[in-house]
């Protein structure tokens, strides 16, 4: 059987505290380590594309919302789990790069709409294909059946922790 760094930590706990079952720490430790490794790989991919992960997150959120790829700031905040102050800063930066537009909602002058520009649409369309390929590379150590089961188990864990989506 293959072993990872977490196995050595667990073995130490088992030696030092034989009455304790450290296996839950194994699951959490592996999730944490995997998250850091995956985040680094994703961040490196986006850096190679000349963008930050958060830029892709905002652009992709607008794109997957469907035509006309427009959302209110409130909807963007809800769909990205970023605070409103941070979202305002992010939108400002994307506006300055001509990737999104910010305009008053003609149907409600008190509301603002954030939309992908043609340039932003082109960027997200190009980058999402590479992002999917990179994600496939990152889970290539699992066969299709294992990926399906792992995805099912992660979904179950997230739901048990209160992450029920909603949007």
Beta strands, then each sheet from edge to edge (+ up, - down):
strand 1: 70-71
strand 2: 100-105
strand 3: 108-116
sheet 1: 1+ 3- 2+
end
